């Protein structure tokens, strides 16, 4: 399964989305997260789309943790955009967020690698630049919401009334840990442990603080490519393995940020993964250097063939629920809510 020739996945031609993507700062920032050369302007005044509610992030999280409350695309989109805001603004998870402030932050992110504009909050702009590597996925709000939906759909991974252990090998902003926590709490799990790994001390500290503040677990500043990093889960049954880094459309995968981490983790935990669900289930990836296409999945330990271990692979498609989703379509279901 590890080395294969994969036919090009055809997809229908999509026309322009009604209203125009650039009509929404949330959509514009998503485009900017994918293409940092784009120029985006903020319409004035910023009119809140129908999906948005100004409730605090903590209130949205509590509602989603209630199994009697339905999970909808609009609620997940709400969660994604407020998590982005709370990541940049400390303690904002407890506050109602006016849409104008949220839209302004997305607009700033759309140009954060350029020079400041008059009136910009320099501290905020510097945070955006400092945390840019992890914020890119989160700033693409439809994509982040789609990832949340895919995780919460795996209700079979949360044993009712039993313990739950969830691990994120590339915690990034921590939003996957929040999704795992919501999944476990909706499933009625009793003893919940969600643990993420981050190598970057700049973003890792911020990610831990926000995840901890939301009661969504903790983030370890440890290299998951080393087996001793997993001493907290060694000997336990793991229910869910996620990797936020996998959702990064601009992120190439290689031994340092992917293969070595999975190898160390699988070797350290062993049979504790026998019942674990993975996000994604698998990944179709391509190396431009060797023109090799591979499938990375639990069956091969998310490893390419040995002769390609030093290659860099570009993700081309996610395997979710047994189906291949072209990577550019991740989040496409949610764009209609933005305008």
C-alpha positions as CSV (number, residue, x, y, z in Angstrom):
1,X,0.0,0.0,0.0
2,X,3.0,2.3,0.5
3,X,4.1,2.8,-3.1
4,X,1.6,3.1,-5.9
5,X,0.7,4.8,-9.1
6,X,-2.3,7.0,-8.5
7,X,-4.5,8.2,-11.3
8,X,-5.2,11.9,-11.3
9,X,-8.4,12.5,-9.3
10,X,-10.8,14.4,-11.5
11,X,-13.0,17.0,-10.0
12,X,-15.9,19.0,-11.4
13,X,-15.1,22.5,-12.5
14,X,-16.3,25.0,-9.9
15,X,-17.6,28.4,-10.9
16,X,-17.3,31.5,-8.8
17,X,-18.9,31.3,-5.4
18,X,-21.9,33.6,-5.2
19,X,-21.0,36.9,-3.7
20,X,-17.3,36.6,-4.4
21,X,-14.8,35.2,-1.9
22,X,-13.1,38.5,-1.5
23,X,-16.4,40.0,-0.2
24,X,-15.7,38.4,3.2
25,X,-12.6,39.0,5.3
26,X,-12.9,35.4,6.6
27,X,-12.7,34.0,3.1
28,X,-10.0,36.4,2.2
29,X,-7.8,35.4,5.0
30,X,-8.4,31.8,4.1
31,X,-7.2,32.6,0.6
32,X,-4.2,34.4,2.1
33,X,-3.4,31.5,4.3
34,X,-3.0,29.4,1.1
35,X,-1.3,32.1,-1.0
36,X,0.7,34.7,0.8
37,X,1.1,36.9,-2.3
38,X,-2.6,37.8,-2.4
39,X,-3.7,41.4,-1.7
40,X,-6.9,41.6,0.3
41,X,-8.9,44.6,1.3
42,X,-11.4,44.8,4.1
43,X,-14.9,46.0,3.1
44,X,-16.4,48.7,5.4
45,X,-18.4,48.3,7.4
46,X,-17.9,44.6,8.2
47,X,-21.3,43.0,8.2
48,X,-21.6,39.8,10.2
49,X,-22.6,36.7,8.1
50,X,-25.6,34.8,9.2
51,X,-23.6,32.0,10.9
52,X,-21.8,34.3,13.3
53,X,-22.8,34.8,16.9
54,X,-20.9,37.1,19.3
55,X,-21.0,34.6,22.2
56,X,-17.7,33.9,24.0
57,X,-15.7,30.9,22.8
58,X,-16.1,29.2,26.1
59,X,-19.9,29.2,25.7
60,X,-19.7,27.8,22.2
61,X,-17.4,25.0,23.5
62,X,-19.7,24.1,26.3
63,X,-22.7,23.9,24.0
64,X,-20.8,21.6,21.6
65,X,-19.7,19.4,24.5
66,X,-23.4,18.7,25.3
67,X,-24.5,15.6,23.5
68,X,-28.0,16.9,23.4
69,X,-26.9,19.9,21.3
70,X,-26.6,19.2,17.6
71,X,-23.3,19.7,15.7
72,X,-23.8,21.9,12.7
73,X,-21.5,23.4,10.1
74,X,-22.3,26.9,11.3
75,X,-21.5,26.1,14.9
76,X,-18.2,24.6,13.8
77,X,-17.4,27.7,11.7
78,X,-18.2,29.9,14.7
79,X,-15.8,27.8,16.9
80,X,-13.0,28.0,14.3
81,X,-13.1,31.8,13.9
82,X,-13.4,32.5,17.6
83,X,-10.5,30.1,18.3
84,X,-8.4,32.1,15.9
85,X,-9.3,35.3,17.6
86,X,-8.6,33.9,21.1
87,X,-5.3,32.5,20.0
88,X,-4.0,35.9,19.1
89,X,-5.7,37.8,22.0
90,X,-5.0,36.4,25.4
91,X,-8.1,35.8,27.6
92,X,-10.4,36.6,24.7
93,X,-11.9,33.1,25.0
94,X,-14.1,34.4,27.9
95,X,-15.3,37.5,26.1
96,X,-18.0,38.2,23.5
97,X,-16.3,39.2,20.2
98,X,-17.9,41.8,18.0
99,X,-17.7,40.7,14.4
100,X,-16.0,43.9,13.4
101,X,-13.1,43.1,15.6
102,X,-12.9,39.5,14.3
103,X,-13.0,40.7,10.7
104,X,-10.3,43.3,11.4
105,X,-8.0,40.6,12.7
106,X,-8.5,38.4,9.7
107,X,-7.8,41.3,7.5
108,X,-4.6,42.0,9.3
109,X,-3.6,38.4,9.0
110,X,-4.1,38.6,5.2
111,X,-1.2,41.1,5.0
112,X,0.8,40.3,8.1
113,X,3.9,39.4,6.2
114,X,3.9,42.9,4.6
115,X,4.6,46.3,6.2
116,X,2.2,47.6,8.8
117,X,-0.5,50.1,7.9
118,X,-1.1,53.3,9.8
119,X,-3.2,52.5,12.8
120,X,-2.2,48.9,13.1
121,X,-1.6,47.5,16.6
122,X,2.1,46.7,16.3
123,X,1.9,44.1,19.1
124,X,-0.9,42.2,17.4
125,X,0.9,42.3,14.0
126,X,4.0,41.0,15.6
127,X,2.1,38.1,17.2
128,X,0.6,37.2,13.8
129,X,4.1,37.1,12.4
130,X,5.6,35.2,15.3
131,X,2.8,32.5,15.2
132,X,2.3,32.6,11.4
133,X,3.5,29.0,10.8
134,X,0.7,27.5,13.0
135,X,-1.9,30.2,12.3
136,X,-2.0,29.4,8.6
137,X,-4.3,26.4,8.9
138,X,-6.4,28.1,11.6
139,X,-6.8,31.3,9.6
140,X,-8.4,29.3,6.8
141,X,-11.7,29.2,8.7
142,X,-13.6,26.8,6.3
143,X,-10.7,24.4,6.3
144,X,-10.4,24.5,10.1
145,X,-14.2,23.9,10.4
146,X,-14.0,20.9,8.0
147,X,-11.2,19.4,10.1
148,X,-13.4,19.8,13.3
149,X,-16.3,18.1,11.5
150,X,-14.2,15.2,10.4
151,X,-13.0,14.6,14.0
152,X,-16.4,14.9,15.6
153,X,-17.9,12.5,13.1
154,X,-15.8,9.7,14.6
155,X,-18.2,8.9,17.4
156,X,-17.0,5.3,17.4
157,X,-13.7,6.5,18.8
158,X,-15.2,7.7,22.1
159,X,-16.2,4.8,24.2
160,X,-19.2,5.7,26.4
161,X,-18.5,6.0,30.1
162,X,-14.9,4.7,29.5
163,X,-11.5,6.5,29.6
164,X,-10.4,8.4,26.5
165,X,-6.9,9.1,25.4
166,X,-6.3,11.4,22.4
167,X,-2.9,12.5,21.0
168,X,-2.0,15.2,18.5
169,X,1.5,14.6,17.1
170,X,1.7,18.0,15.5
171,X,-0.4,20.2,17.8
172,X,0.0,23.5,16.0
173,X,-2.7,25.8,17.5
174,X,-4.3,23.1,19.5
175,X,-7.7,23.2,17.8
176,X,-7.5,19.4,17.1
177,X,-7.0,18.8,20.9
178,X,-10.2,20.9,21.4
179,X,-12.0,18.7,18.9
180,X,-10.9,15.6,20.6
181,X,-12.0,16.9,24.0
182,X,-15.4,17.8,22.6
183,X,-15.7,14.3,20.9
184,X,-14.9,12.6,24.2
185,X,-17.3,14.7,26.3
186,X,-20.1,14.3,23.8
187,X,-19.5,10.5,24.0
188,X,-19.8,10.5,27.8
189,X,-16.2,9.5,28.5
190,X,-15.2,9.5,32.1
191,X,-11.5,10.0,32.3
192,X,-10.3,12.2,29.4
193,X,-6.7,12.9,28.6
194,X,-5.8,14.9,25.5
195,X,-2.2,15.5,24.9
196,X,-0.4,17.4,22.1
197,X,3.2,17.8,21.1
198,X,4.9,21.0,19.9
199,X,8.5,21.6,19.1
200,X,8.4,25.4,18.6
201,X,8.6,27.1,22.0
202,X,7.2,30.4,20.6
203,X,3.9,28.9,19.5
204,X,4.0,25.9,21.9
205,X,3.6,28.0,25.0
206,X,0.7,30.0,23.6
207,X,-1.0,26.8,22.3
208,X,-0.7,25.2,25.8
209,X,-2.1,28.2,27.5
210,X,-5.2,28.4,25.4
211,X,-5.8,24.7,25.3
212,X,-5.4,24.5,29.1
213,X,-7.7,27.5,29.6
214,X,-10.4,25.8,27.7
215,X,-10.0,22.6,29.6
216,X,-9.0,20.8,26.5
217,X,-5.8,19.1,27.7
218,X,-2.2,20.1,27.6
219,X,0.7,20.6,25.1
220,X,4.1,19.3,25.7
221,X,7.2,21.1,24.4
222,X,8.9,17.9,23.4
223,X,10.1,16.3,20.2
224,X,7.7,13.6,19.2
225,X,10.4,12.1,17.0
226,X,11.9,10.7,20.2
227,X,10.2,7.8,21.8
228,X,10.7,9.0,25.4
229,X,8.4,11.9,24.6
230,X,5.5,9.5,24.9
231,X,6.0,8.3,28.5
232,X,2.6,9.6,29.5
233,X,0.7,7.4,27.0
234,X,3.0,4.4,27.0
235,X,1.1,1.4,28.3
236,X,-2.3,3.0,27.7
237,X,-4.9,2.4,25.1
238,X,-5.0,5.4,22.7
239,X,-8.4,6.1,21.2
240,X,-7.5,8.9,18.7
241,X,-4.4,10.0,17.0
242,X,-4.5,13.4,15.2
243,X,-2.0,15.6,13.5
244,X,-2.8,19.2,12.9
245,X,0.3,19.7,10.7
246,X,-1.3,17.3,8.2
247,X,-4.1,19.9,7.5
248,X,-1.6,22.5,6.3
249,X,-2.1,22.9,2.5
250,X,1.3,24.6,2.2
251,X,3.1,22.1,4.5
252,X,5.4,19.6,2.8
253,X,5.8,16.3,4.7
254,X,9.2,14.8,5.4
255,X,11.1,12.7,7.9
256,X,11.5,15.6,10.4
257,X,7.9,16.8,10.6
258,X,6.1,13.6,9.8
259,X,7.7,10.2,9.2
260,X,10.0,10.1,12.3
261,X,7.2,11.3,14.6
262,X,4.9,8.5,13.5
263,X,7.6,5.9,13.7
264,X,8.6,6.8,17.2
265,X,5.0,7.1,18.4
266,X,3.9,3.8,17.0
267,X,7.0,2.0,18.3
268,X,6.5,3.6,21.8
269,X,2.8,2.8,22.1
270,X,2.6,-0.4,20.2
271,X,-0.5,-2.5,20.8
272,X,-2.0,0.5,22.6
273,X,-3.0,1.7,19.1
274,X,-5.0,-1.4,18.2
275,X,-8.3,0.4,18.5
276,X,-7.2,3.9,17.7
277,X,-8.8,6.1,15.1
278,X,-6.5,8.4,13.1
279,X,-7.0,11.8,11.5
280,X,-6.6,11.7,8.7
281,X,-7.2,8.0,7.9
282,X,-4.5,8.4,5.3
283,X,-2.9,10.8,2.9
284,X,-2.1,10.8,-0.8
285,X,1.2,12.6,-1.3
286,X,3.5,13.3,-4.2
287,X,7.3,14.0,-4.4
288,X,8.2,16.3,-7.2
289,X,11.9,15.3,-6.9
290,X,11.3,11.7,-7.7
291,X,7.8,12.0,-9.2
292,X,6.7,9.3,-6.8
293,X,3.1,9.1,-5.4
294,X,2.5,7.4,-2.1
295,X,-0.3,6.6,0.3
296,X,0.6,7.3,4.0
297,X,-1.8,5.4,6.3
298,X,-1.8,3.4,9.5
299,X,-1.2,0.2,7.6
300,X,2.3,1.4,6.6
301,X,2.8,3.5,9.8
302,X,2.5,6.7,7.7
303,X,5.9,5.8,6.2
304,X,6.9,6.0,2.5
305,X,9.0,3.2,1.0
306,X,12.5,3.2,2.4
307,X,14.0,4.6,-0.8
308,X,11.9,7.8,-0.5
309,X,12.4,8.5,3.3
310,X,14.6,11.5,2.5
311,X,12.1,13.0,0.0
312,X,9.7,15.9,0.7
313,X,6.1,15.1,-0.2
314,X,3.3,17.5,-1.0
315,X,-0.2,16.4,0.3
316,X,-2.6,15.9,-2.6
317,X,-5.6,14.2,-0.9
318,X,-7.0,13.2,2.4
319,X,-8.5,9.7,3.0
320,X,-11.6,10.3,5.1
321,X,-14.2,7.6,5.7
322,X,-12.7,5.4,3.0
323,X,-12.9,8.1,0.4
324,X,-10.2,10.4,-1.1
325,X,-10.9,14.1,-0.8
326,X,-8.7,16.3,-3.0
327,X,-6.8,18.6,-0.7
328,X,-8.1,21.8,-2.4
329,X,-11.6,20.7,-1.5
330,X,-11.0,20.6,2.2
331,X,-13.3,23.3,3.6
332,X,-15.2,23.9,0.3
333,X,-18.5,22.9,2.0
334,X,-18.2,25.9,4.3
335,X,-17.5,28.8,1.9
336,X,-21.2,29.3,1.3
337,X,-21.6,30.5,4.9
338,X,-19.1,33.3,4.6
339,X,-20.9,35.7,2.3
